[in-house]
Amino acid sequence: MLNQYELIIEPFIALNLYQLHQILQLRQRVFMLEQQSLYLDADNDDLDATHIMLYDGPKLVGYTRIVPPHLSMEYVQIGRIALVEALRSQGMGSELLQVALDTAKRQFPNLPVHLSAQIHLQTWYEAFGFETFGDVFDDGGVKHVKMRWNGTSK
């Protein structure tokens, strides 16, 4: 399904200004405008992250990032998974998540992979082998739960 799209995987330093603008614009559209979740989206994790971008021609249509372990975080974190509305419910989110998992395991083969899942997507992540741990928490006005990946995908 990804064949008709261009997949670009880059560290922050390799992003050009146009790509960075598109990333921030897509994330703001999905998280702030659509989900009305207010938080500082452009955080310092972007600087160390691997950015996975999905393009349809010149348009960024999907995105996620992989944050490497740092400070007291002894795991890899996948986050900011975003798709344009037209591609949702077509399996593109699953494709993008699988690319992120494959990339995370290639970059950090001996580390667990974590993410913070919106509650309504918890079952979807479980289908990839993620397991919930901890309590439900509020992140920018949206209920989330922490999940970790056991290393196998669907």
N, C-alpha and C positions, 0 to 999 in steps of 0.2 A: 504494500500500500504506500510506502514511503517513496517508491520509485519515481513517482511523478513530481516529487518535491526535492529541493536541494537541502541537504543536511550539512550544517557547518558547526564544528566543535572547536572552540578556541578559548585560550586563557584570556583574562581581562586585557592584558597588555597588548594582545593582538587584535582586539576589536577596533574597528575604525569608528569615527564619530557618528556616521550614519547608522551603523549597526547598534551602537549604544543608544542613540536616540530612539530607534525602533523598539529595542528591548524595553526601555523605560516607558515608552508610550503604550506598548501592549500590556505590560504589567499594571500600569495605572488604569487603563481601560477595564481590564478584567477585575482587578482586586479593589480599586477605589471606586470606580464609577458603577460597574455592574453589581458588585457584592457590597458596596458601601462600607468597606473595611478601611478604617483610617489608621495608618501606621507609617513609620518611616521606611518606605520601600527600598530606596537606594541606600543600603547600609554598607558598612565596611566589608562584609562578607563578599560583596561583588568583586572586590579588588583581588582576592585570592581564588575565586571560584573559576571553574571551567564552565563556559556558557555554551549551551546546546540550542542552536537556532534552526528552525524549520522554515524554509522559504518556498513560496509559490511565485516564481518569477522574482520581481524586486520586492515583493511584500512579505514581511515577517508574519507568519501565520501560527507559529508555535514556538514555545520557549520553555526551558528549564535550566537550572544550574546545579552544579555539584560543588559543595563547599568542603574543602579538605579539613582534616583534623587540625585543631589549633587550641592553644591554651589548655584548658581542662577537658576539652572535647576530644575523646579518644575514638571517634567514629567519623564516618563520612556522612554528610547530610545532603539529600536531594530536596530541592525546594523551588518555589516560585513557578510551578508548572502552570502554564497558561496557553490556551488555544483560542483563536478567533471563534466567535460563536458559530459560524457556518460549518466548522469542522468538528464540533462536539457531537457526540453520539454516533460517530462514524468509525470509531476504533483508532483514531489518530492519537488520542491521549494515551492509549495502551502502547502504541508504537513508540511514542516519545518517551514514556516511562521505561520501556524495555531498553531503548538506546541509553538512557541515563544509568540504568542498572548495569548494563554491559560496560559502559565507560567507567563507572565508579569501581567496579571489580577489576578492570584492567589497570586502572591507575593505583588502586589501593587494595591489592588482592587479599590481604590478611586482616582487613578492618571491617567491622559491621557497618551497615548502611541504615541510617535513620531518616525519618521525615516526620513532619507534623501534618496530620491529615485533618481536613475538615470532616466533621462528624458524618455528614451525608455521603462522604466518599470512602468511609472506613471499610465497608464490604468490598468495594472495588479494589482497594489496596490489598486486602486479605487474599484476593484471587491471585495476586502476584507472590504470595508467600509472606507478606508483612504480618507481624503480630503486634497487638496493642500492648502497651505497658503504661502505667501511671494513670492519673485521673484526667478527666475532661478539663480543659482550660480555655479561657477566652483569649483570642489573639485578634486584636483590632475589631472587636465586636462580633467575631465569628467563632463558634465553638469548634475546638480542635482536640485531637488526641495524639499522643506520641506513639510512633510505630517503628519497629525495627524489622529488617529483612533477614530471613534465615538463609539466604543464599541460593534459593531455587525459585524459578519463575514458572509461569503457566506455559 
